Amino acid sequence: MRADVGTRPLCSQLSSGDGAAILVADFQPLTTAPRLSGLISDAATGHPVYQVDPRGALSGDRLYATLPDLAEETAASFRSGESAAATGQRVFVVSHCSAAGLSLRIASLLSSDREITAVLVQPTWPGAEHVAERLAEFQEKLGAGSRPSPDLDGDPWSCIAEIERLMTGDLAELATRLGLGAVPRAFSELQVSYRTWLAFLLACRNDQPTKAPSAAVAVSVLTDEPGFVLPGAAPGRCRIAPPPPAEQPDAVTPELAAAVLDQISSY
């Protein structure tokens, strides 16, 4: 069972302008909540805003990609779409939660010929335990019960293919329990959503230990984590500020987008 969903562009432009470009690596939530890239695009008057969608890039037949590959493809896509007038201008690379590692790689690649600032919003670096926890959570939601996690240390493409195979069976059993004649399209779309989350988290896990960004990259962090230190970098490597108050630490709100733009306007 495979949803009829093609691979979406890894980097797409949401808005235009003559100001510094803003690349936002974020994800479509499993709810109807807004994306940070969309909120920033709505509020960033005069800035070209680009959405970097790593899960979208894994939504078709491409089951897995490494973080370096995703970063290189994003940088190449962005460069190819730039106007001649914008080439060499400062760029801000924004990330949300687990996209931090990807954004730092993108920022380092783009820093060879321009000023770059990475803005990390509530950054996290998922490990094997996090991948296993999310897999168990998705299995529970599908009513599959607990089962041993596929080998996360083996071939990652085979690992994600096995996860997809198991989810296909779980959803077929769920449809049968619900008395449905066929597996609904919504189930297939749910499978794609779960699979792409796990594929990206596995890529983050496989990219550790985290590589510190190039010294040419300025780093600004919005976090409520006490004593935050950028992995792989010396203490004091980045500028740190608290995010706006929210009911949940990872909530995406207009206030959060405004806080990101405040950081950008300070450079």
Phi, psi and omega in degrees: 000124180220126179296147179280069182233120178278163177295128181273158181302140179288325181225118181227145182273129180262328182209166183237169180166173182262355181280188179297139180287146178235118175258129183239113177267111182211188187223151169286117180297165176281009178235188177272011180299152181288162174266148180299321180300319180294318180294319178294319178300320180294327187260342187272075181297127176088356180254133169287125182246133180242139176261124176258117190240081183296326179289324177299325179292344181251017187272349179257228182279352179276102187283333188206150172208145178285158177298317176302320179295315179298320179294315180296320179294321179295312181299318180294318179296318179296313181299319183291335181266354180292146171283157180300324182291332184273344183302127179093350178289161177301145177230140174252129178247113185255141176230157175236126175054240189286359175278003184301312182299318178297315182296321179295324177293317178299315181299317180296320180295322182280347186283357183291335185222020180194167175282135183229136171234129174261128177247110183260122182255117182045057187293143174224156178234093186297138175249187182300322181297321180294318178299314181296321179295318180293321178298315179297322179297316180293321178299319180296319180296331179272001180071025185272346185075175182277144174212158179302142178288141172304158184294108181283346181266355180272201179297121185294326179295318178294323179298312181291324178297321179292320176299317179296320180298316180295318180294325177301315178294320180298318181289326177295319178294322178297317178299321179295317180297329181275359178074027180272141181288332180213162179288119182295154178301325180300326178295318180296320179293324177296319179299316179299317180298313179296316183297317182292325174302310184293323179295318180290318178299322178294321177297320176297316180298320182285349180269000181272151004291147185296135177272127179295145180292161176305147179297342179283351182264120172281143183234129175237136186233130170257108183208150172253016177282120181297137176063031182304135174229130180295122181305135178079002182234159180289151176304144181084006182292335186227160176274132186239136177219152178283146174284166177293153179302142179209156180295326177233144184301328184259015181294137177259115185226162174302327179295323178293317177300320179296322179294322177297315180294330174296318177298317181296317183292345181277355180262000000 
